[in-house]
Amino acid sequence: MAETVYQRPSWDEYFMEVCDAIAKRATCDRGRSGCVIAKDNQLLVTGYVGAPSGLPHCDEAGHQLKQMVHEDGTITTHCVRTVHAEQNAICQAAKRGIAIGGATLYCRMTPCRTCAMLIINCGIVRVVCQRRYHDAGDSEAMFKMAGISLEYISQEIQEYDRQ
């Protein structure tokens, strides 16, 4: 009987698995997401979707929904009670004095426009996403202009409740 040989996950697979575990702490069911920032194959900080410290979470108080009108006239509804996973990871780095310049950020979907701007200004050089965000155009363009490598594990669009 042939012995099966264990195959270790790649570093990207490893950090994405950690990202999935971190997402389990998220407190908004519209987009339970996690984020990992790593450098030189070392995990530096993590973040997940949740309300600012000391404020009520969606899981406790419900969603704080706002509508957004897009250039093409479509209207989407977003929960604004929470801080995004990428933002929380960046805040953790700042709070703990951890340099993240030159690092790789792992996340569930393409970072939103605001998160993309923060990622650029932090000096992160690579972003790895499980899937695409439905409104990823601005972020993808900014990352390209800034010279940040953006990679997708899957070309699927991340599904979540947008209503």
Long-range contacts (C-beta under 8 A, 24 or more apart in sequence): 11-38, 11-41, 12-106, 12-128, 12-153, 15-43, 15-104, 15-106, 15-128, 16-106, 16-128, 16-130, 16-153, 18-43, 18-46, 18-106, 19-46, 19-106, 19-107, 19-108, 19-130, 22-46, 22-47, 22-48, 22-85, 23-48, 23-49, 23-85, 23-108, 25-50, 26-50, 26-85, 27-51, 27-57, 27-58, 27-59, 27-60, 27-82, 28-57, 28-58, 28-59, 28-63, 28-79, 28-81, 28-82, 29-58, 29-59, 29-161, 30-58, 30-63, 30-79, 30-160, 30-161, 30-162, 31-79, 31-108, 31-160, 31-161, 33-84, 33-85, 33-107, 33-108, 33-109, 34-85, 34-107, 34-108, 35-84, 35-85, 35-86, 35-88, 35-89, 35-105, 35-106, 35-107, 35-108, 36-89, 36-105, 36-106, 36-107, 37-89, 37-90, 37-93, 37-100, 37-103, 37-104, 37-105, 37-106, 37-124, 38-103, 38-104, 38-106, 39-100, 39-102, 39-103, 39-104, 44-93, 44-98, 44-100, 44-103, 45-89, 45-90, 45-92, 45-93, 45-96, 45-98, 45-100, 46-89, 46-92, 47-84, 47-85, 47-86, 47-87, 47-88, 47-89, 47-90, 47-91, 47-92, 48-85, 48-88, 49-82, 49-83, 49-84, 49-85, 49-88, 50-82, 50-83, 50-88, 51-81, 51-82, 51-83, 52-83, 55-81, 56-81, 57-81, 57-82, 58-82, 70-135, 76-135, 76-162, 77-162, 77-163, 78-162, 84-111, 84-112, 84-114, 84-115, 86-111, 86-115, 86-118, 86-119, 87-114, 87-115, 87-118, 90-118, 90-119, 90-122, 93-122, 100-124, 104-128, 108-158, 109-133, 109-136, 109-158, 110-136, 110-139, 110-140, 110-150, 110-152, 111-139, 112-139, 113-138, 113-139, 113-142, 115-139, 116-142, 116-143, 117-142, 119-143, 119-148, 120-146, 120-148, 124-148, 125-149, 126-150, 126-151, 127-151, 128-152, 128-153, 129-153, 130-154, 130-158, 131-155, 131-156, 131-157, 131-158, 132-156, 132-157, 132-158, 133-157, 133-158, 134-158, 134-162
